[in-house]
Amino acid sequence: MKHVICLVLFLAASNSALAQEKTKPSLNSIDGIINELLDQITIEQGEKMDTAAVRNLFHPSAIFTVADSSGAETASLDDFLTLLKDPYYEEGYLEEEIHKVVDEYNGIAQVFQTFYGKDSEGEEEKGMNSYQLAYYSNRWWIVSLLWTVESNGSKIPAKYGGE
C-alpha cells in the first residue's frame, strides 16, 4: 500500500508540474503572447521553425487572413503552420514590432500592431497585424490574426506608428 500511495503522489506531482510547464508565463499577458509569436516566427538562416510552439499560441480554430484593398485570403491554423514550414522561412526571416495599440475588456482583446519585416533576400516591408485574443484557462489565446502590408498608396496612419 505504501508503494501505491507513493506512486499516486509522484504521478500527481508530475501532472501538476506538466500542467505548469504547458502554460508559459509569456502567455499570461497580451504583450507576452504577441512577443512570443514574434520570437517564434523570427528565425536565423538554417533554423527550423518550431511549429508546435507556434500552434500553442493559437486557439485550435484560429483563423488567419491577409488582406488589402484588392481582396483577402483566409487560412486555417494547419494551413498557416504549413506555410511556416516553407523553405523560404528556413533562409531566415525577421519580424519586429514598431508600435502597438491594445484594447481589452472582460477577457477579450483587440491589438493593432505595426511591424517591420525583412526576409533573407533583404526585402523589407512594414505592415499591420490585427490580433483578436481571448483569455481563458489562465492564459491568453490568439483567436484570429489579420494582416496587411503598407503600400505606396496606403501608408500606415500616425496613430499606429506610421510617419
C-alpha positions as CSV (number, residue, x, y, z in Angstrom):
1,M,0.0,0.0,0.0
2,K,2.9,2.4,0.8
3,H,4.2,2.0,-2.7
4,V,0.8,2.7,-4.2
5,I,0.5,5.9,-2.2
6,C,4.0,7.0,-3.2
7,L,3.2,6.3,-6.9
8,V,-0.1,8.3,-6.7
9,L,1.8,11.2,-5.0
10,F,4.5,11.0,-7.7
11,L,2.0,11.0,-10.5
12,A,0.0,13.8,-9.0
13,A,3.2,15.9,-8.6
14,S,4.3,15.1,-12.2
15,N,0.9,16.1,-13.6
16,S,1.0,19.3,-11.7
17,A,4.5,20.1,-13.0
18,L,3.4,19.2,-16.6
19,A,0.4,21.5,-16.3
20,Q,2.6,24.3,-15.1
21,E,5.0,23.7,-18.0
22,K,2.3,23.9,-20.6
23,T,1.4,27.5,-19.7
24,K,4.4,29.6,-20.2
25,P,4.5,32.9,-18.2
26,S,4.5,34.8,-21.6
27,L,1.0,33.5,-22.3
28,N,-0.4,35.3,-19.2
29,S,-0.2,38.7,-20.8
30,I,-1.2,40.2,-24.1
31,D,2.3,41.7,-24.6
32,G,3.8,38.3,-23.6
33,I,1.9,36.2,-26.1
34,I,2.4,38.7,-29.0
35,N,6.1,38.9,-28.3
36,E,6.3,35.1,-28.1
37,L,4.8,34.9,-31.6
38,L,7.3,37.3,-33.0
39,D,10.1,35.4,-31.3
40,Q,8.8,32.1,-32.9
41,I,8.4,33.4,-36.4
42,T,11.8,35.3,-36.4
43,I,14.4,32.7,-37.3
44,E,18.0,32.6,-38.4
45,Q,19.1,31.1,-41.7
46,G,19.1,27.3,-41.5
47,E,16.9,27.1,-38.4
48,K,13.6,25.2,-38.5
49,M,10.5,26.9,-37.2
50,D,9.1,25.3,-34.1
51,T,5.5,25.0,-35.4
52,A,4.4,23.1,-32.2
53,A,5.4,26.2,-30.2
54,V,3.6,28.5,-32.7
55,R,0.5,26.2,-32.5
56,N,0.4,26.6,-28.7
57,L,-0.2,30.3,-29.0
58,F,-3.4,30.0,-31.0
59,H,-6.9,28.8,-30.3
60,P,-7.3,25.5,-32.2
61,S,-9.8,27.0,-34.6
62,A,-7.9,30.3,-35.1
63,I,-8.3,32.0,-38.5
64,F,-5.6,33.8,-40.5
65,T,-6.3,36.4,-43.1
66,V,-4.1,38.5,-45.3
67,A,-5.9,41.4,-46.9
68,D,-5.5,44.6,-48.9
69,S,-7.8,46.8,-50.9
70,S,-7.9,44.2,-53.7
71,G,-9.1,41.2,-51.6
72,A,-8.5,38.8,-48.8
73,E,-7.2,35.3,-48.4
74,T,-8.0,33.2,-45.3
75,A,-6.3,30.1,-43.9
76,S,-6.8,27.7,-41.0
77,L,-4.2,27.2,-38.3
78,D,-3.0,24.0,-40.0
79,D,-2.6,25.8,-43.3
80,F,-0.8,28.7,-41.6
81,L,1.7,26.3,-40.0
82,T,2.3,24.5,-43.3
83,L,3.2,27.9,-44.8
84,L,5.7,28.5,-42.0
85,K,7.4,25.2,-42.9
86,D,8.2,26.6,-46.3
87,P,11.9,26.6,-47.2
88,Y,11.5,30.4,-47.7
89,Y,11.5,30.8,-43.9
90,E,14.5,28.5,-43.4
91,E,16.6,31.1,-45.3
92,G,15.8,33.5,-42.4
93,Y,13.1,35.9,-41.5
94,L,12.8,38.8,-39.1
95,E,9.6,40.5,-37.8
96,E,9.8,43.2,-35.2
97,E,7.1,45.3,-33.5
98,I,7.2,49.1,-34.3
99,H,4.1,50.1,-32.4
100,K,1.1,48.6,-30.7
101,V,-2.4,49.7,-29.6
102,V,-4.3,47.4,-27.3
103,D,-8.0,47.5,-26.3
104,E,-9.1,45.0,-23.7
105,Y,-12.4,44.2,-21.9
106,N,-13.7,41.2,-20.0
107,G,-11.4,38.6,-21.3
108,I,-11.2,39.7,-24.9
109,A,-8.7,42.0,-26.6
110,Q,-8.0,43.6,-29.9
111,V,-4.4,44.5,-30.8
112,F,-3.3,46.6,-33.7
113,Q,0.4,46.1,-34.2
114,T,2.6,47.8,-36.7
115,F,5.5,45.6,-37.8
116,Y,8.8,45.7,-39.7
117,G,9.7,42.6,-41.6
118,K,12.8,41.5,-43.5
119,D,13.4,38.3,-45.4
120,S,16.7,36.5,-46.4
121,E,16.8,38.3,-49.7
122,G,16.9,41.7,-47.9
123,E,13.3,42.6,-48.9
124,E,11.9,44.9,-46.3
125,E,8.3,45.8,-45.6
126,K,6.1,47.4,-43.0
127,G,2.6,46.4,-42.2
128,M,-0.1,46.0,-39.6
129,N,-1.3,42.9,-37.7
130,S,-4.7,42.9,-36.1
131,Y,-4.9,40.2,-33.4
132,Q,-8.1,39.2,-31.6
133,L,-7.4,37.4,-28.3
134,A,-9.4,35.6,-25.6
135,Y,-8.4,34.9,-22.0
136,Y,-9.5,31.6,-20.5
137,S,-7.8,28.6,-18.8
138,N,-5.5,31.1,-17.1
139,R,-3.8,32.3,-20.3
140,W,-4.4,34.3,-23.5
141,W,-5.1,32.7,-26.8
142,I,-4.8,34.3,-30.3
143,V,-8.2,33.6,-31.9
144,S,-7.6,35.4,-35.2
145,L,-4.8,37.2,-37.0
146,L,-5.5,39.6,-39.9
147,W,-2.6,41.5,-41.5
148,T,-1.8,43.8,-44.4
149,V,1.4,45.3,-45.8
150,E,2.0,49.0,-46.3
151,S,1.9,50.2,-49.9
152,N,2.7,53.5,-51.6
153,G,-1.0,54.2,-51.9
154,S,-1.8,53.2,-48.3
155,K,0.6,54.4,-45.7
156,I,0.3,53.3,-42.0
157,P,-1.5,56.1,-40.1
158,A,0.4,58.1,-37.4
159,K,-1.8,56.8,-34.6
160,Y,-0.4,53.3,-35.4
161,G,3.2,54.5,-35.5
162,G,3.3,55.4,-39.2
163,E,5.0,58.5,-40.5
